[in-house]
Amino acid sequence: MASRLQCYRHLANPRGQDFKDLFSTLMVSLPLTPHRVRFRMIDFTFTSDEAITNLGSLKFSQSNRMPDPKDSSRVVTTTTTTTFSMAKEMARSVCQKFFEAKFIESVEGKLDFQSKSSVWQMTPKGIHILERFCSRNGIQSAHVKAVIDTQRNPHQLIILERDTETDKLHHDEQTIEILFRRFTGISANEVSSDSDSIHEFSNCNVGVRMIKHKPSSARPYEYVFTGKSTVDWLMDCCTMVDRREGLELGQLFVDLRLIAPVEARTHGNETKFIPSKQSQYYVTPHGEQVAGWTLPDEATLASDANAKVRDGAARDSNSNRTNVIIRNPSWRLLYREFLKETMCEENLSFYLEVQEFNNQYKAAINTTGEHKIETIRETLAAAYGLYNAFLAPGSPNELNIDHALRTQLATRMTRAVGDDAAMMQSLVEVALLFEKAQNSIFKLMSSDSVPKFIKHPKYAAQLRGLDAAAASSYAATAGGASRS
């Protein structure tokens, strides 16, 4: 956590997890008290001046509980405080980015942070992002818990993952189709309101607002919706932080023939998605099948039947399924939703964070030159952050792992680190222990949550081709083993 805040490099063009962490840290630092607006008190609000001042000198304290290295029966608590500062104009610009990312909204309809006394509050999206941050870091401050427990918390946000190298959203067709099913809802969200309120999409369990349309031979669809509503829904109900990403996804809906414009506007040979209130779209027949509004045609059913080929030679098919799910962005998105619903999302989060740590670890040990020790130190600090989040006794997302392995980890993580050589050795040992813990969690997911996930009626229909992919994965692994 400390390194993320201190090494934040996207203030001018914020992207990804760092931006959400900075926002959440600011919200934790604010008192979030009631403010009077037009003769009424609005709870859990803050002023422009409070936000800009706090960003100018931001402090984040985190307490970690670990076994006493001198007496394993005792637990010691250490507190780490991270400070982060920026100039006032930069702080004002960052607050504006929070507003544009739909993390916060003005209670008074303001569009910028020029007035010191302007009153702001978190959007439902912002509250949910704060909730995930507090859960990850074990923050239990009373004022933060109070706002998280309000009815404005949607508790359901589509977690869009990013490529670790480019920080771009995954755009594969399967992921887009899963997102589209959330976008349309299980049935059309027909409302009479034409409001532009941000609260229009505070409940992400329903799809985008649609307007009833009388079908005709020329226009044989029942509902239309606007380009603006499309981007607004995507921004409010997904974890993206830049409106341009909403435009990209809207264009992909068009490119994949999921939606089409009522009045076609072409740009070259392609139909261009227009994110305006005047541009209307409808769900295509193909989009209705993907959304689950209509039954698929016979060709699609035949294709699905062929995809359900099972490989009887696979001795541990659930392990193969788990591997495929973790590697496939679209199935991983569904699996994360399932794990959140069953209160064990931390298993997947830990598995993926260890993968990220392993990449950092390999880069660190291969580093040469005068910065090698500094890189080793930063990687070891990341390891402590991972340990304190998932593996330390009483950690906020404590995992269910073998007692002997937990003891090994506690012994290693509480042992003093001396010179540079000892630091390098410590990192090697920690990486090996993390790998063991990761394997343990993989086995737990394979034996428990994945079998329940693939049988769950909400997700089973969206996992077409999983068994075939698992069989192919097994065959490739077995083939590689036989050749070696």
Sequence and secondary structure as in RCSB ss.txt:
>XXXX:A:sequence
MASRLQCYRHLANPRGQDFKDLFSTLMVSLPLTPHRVRFRMIDFTFTSDEAITNLGSLKFSQSNRMPDPKDSSRV
VTTTTTTTFSMAKEMARSVCQKFFEAKFIESVEGKLDFQSKSSVWQMTPKGIHILERFCSRNGIQSAHVKAVIDT
QRNPHQLIILERDTETDKLHHDEQTIEILFRRFTGISANEVSSDSDSIHEFSNCNVGVRMIKHKPSSARPYEYVF
TGKSTVDWLMDCCTMVDRREGLELGQLFVDLRLIAPVEARTHGNETKFIPSKQSQYYVTPHGEQVAGWTLPDEAT
LASDANAKVRDGAARDSNSNRTNVIIRNPSWRLLYREFLKETMCEENLSFYLEVQEFNNQYKAAINTTGEHKIET
IRETLAAAYGLYNAFLAPGSPNELNIDHALRTQLATRMTRAVGDDAAMMQSLVEVALLFEKAQNSIFKLMSSDSV
PKFIKHPKYAAQLRGLDAAAASSYAATAGGASRS
>XXXX:A:secstr
 HHHHHT   SSS  HHHHHHHHHHHHHHS  EEEEETTEEEEEEEEHHHHHHHHHEEEEEEEEEEEETTEEEEE
EEEEEEEEEE  HHHHHHHHHHHHHTTSEEETT   SS STT EEEE HHHHHHHHHHHHHHT   HHHHHHHTS
TT  S  B   B TTT  B   HHHHHHHHHHHH SS EE S     GGGGS TTS  EEEE    SSS  SEEE
EHHHHHHHHHHHB    HHHHHHHHHHHHHTTSEEESS  EETTEE    SSS EEEE HHHHHHHTSS   HHH
HHHHHHHT   TT TTHHHHHHHHHHH HHHHHHHHHHHHHTT HHHHHHHHHHHHHHHHHHHHHT  STTHHHH
HHHHHHHHHHHHHHHTSTT TT     HHHHHHHHHHHTS   SHHHHHHHHHHHHHHHHHHHHHHHHHIIIIIH
HHHHH HHHHTT TTHHHHHHHHHHHHHHHHHH 
